[in-house]
Amino acid sequence: MIYLDHHAATPLGAQVRRALAHAHEHAWSNPESVHQLGRNARGVREAVRARLAQVLGAKPADLVFAGTGTEALHLALLGFARARRSEGVRKLVIGALEHPAVLGAAQLLVREGFVLHILTPRAGQPFSATELADALGDDSACAALQWVNHETGTIFPIAEYAAVCRDKGVPLVVDACQALGKLPLNVTELGVSALVVAAAKVGGPAGVSALWHERCVELAPLLLGGAQERGFRPGTPDVAALAGFGAALEQLPERLAATANIALLRDRIEQAGLALGASVNGAESARVATVTNLSFPGWRADILVAALDLEGLCVSAGAACSSGLAAPSPVLQALYPEAAWRAEAGIRISLGPETSPADVDRALAILRKVVGRARQA
Ligand SMILES: Cc1ncc(COP(=O)(O)O)c(C=O)c1O
């Protein structure tokens, strides 16, 4: 089996598995308990908070641990928008390529009376900072924009967007779930109001994420309950999963250092795809090294993904959370409105530091067999 679906979930390395097992044995207790076992668990959680703060260039006290990336994004977007809601301040600005997590949060707010403004790409390029500036005004409650696209790897000029939002006094939530481990990241230098990362995209376990937010921007909690995470994420946390996140963070430098090798492997896949007649989606603008998104003419993405899976190659069609659906990718629809077939056919092949040249050889043999066979038929 060859796993080329790293944008959906990353394999757990040996250190992460060891950290999970160790925490299950020694740090399973409630970190809010005052006794010794509680203090142990609290020590584990706080060490991970300090490590993540260092990675993000942030203060540990400004981080909120949550469950999934989806949850942390909802907390940020709903939290900012609801706290700023007033008769005149009802506009939300997002990009057309956002992950369903942000689209879903925005749709919830629309049901509460907010108005959505969606910025669309042009000729495969991200919208410009000027277009963002034109969309923001005194009526804007907040903006939520992704840094790296989950399907195509498109890198958005988030520092430029952040400068515009700051200038206009509108809080910006950055979805950095696909940016951590792929790009250097520093919230202080970026000057954004909130940023979300998820452990499962950097070799950590699923179900752990973090929201960094600026204290001076009011944030309304999603849930009410205990005082955990300063009351922004009440409930007993999964300390073992946090320990796994901490172990994954220790390996971020190696992950970033693997970028050049990953790019070479990705380029080989792309060349082979082009030779088989594919179009490369998102190639018009800057991309991270870990992904290629290919549309093979005549194929439906879900059918091709299933055919490749039968041969032992794991890839996906669109965001993993939507890939059970046979619907065309909304990201590719927004990128190529004039070429509907690309959204129907697009498959995402994503790599990580664990991907070897031999994996790519085998993956290409499968791709040639499946797509080549169909071309001959
Ligand atoms: C860009 C982006 N944002 C948000 C998420 C949601 O993260 P989670 O699946 O942890 O809720 C993902 C996950 O694929 C993602 O790729």
The ligand as an ORCA input file, in Angstrom:
! r2SCAN-3c Opt
* xyz 0 1
  C      -6.975     23.904      5.325
  C      -7.723     23.083      6.339
  N      -8.476     23.722      7.250
  C      -9.170     23.059      8.186
  C      -9.144     21.689      8.246
  C      -9.996     20.986      9.273
  O      -9.242     20.272     10.186
  P      -9.915     19.045     10.991
  O     -10.135     17.948     10.019
  O      -8.910     18.755     12.060
  O     -11.185     19.553     11.545
  C      -8.375     20.980      7.320
  C      -8.348     19.495      7.321
  O      -8.216     18.871      6.323
  C      -7.650     21.698      6.339
  O      -6.925     21.069      5.414
*
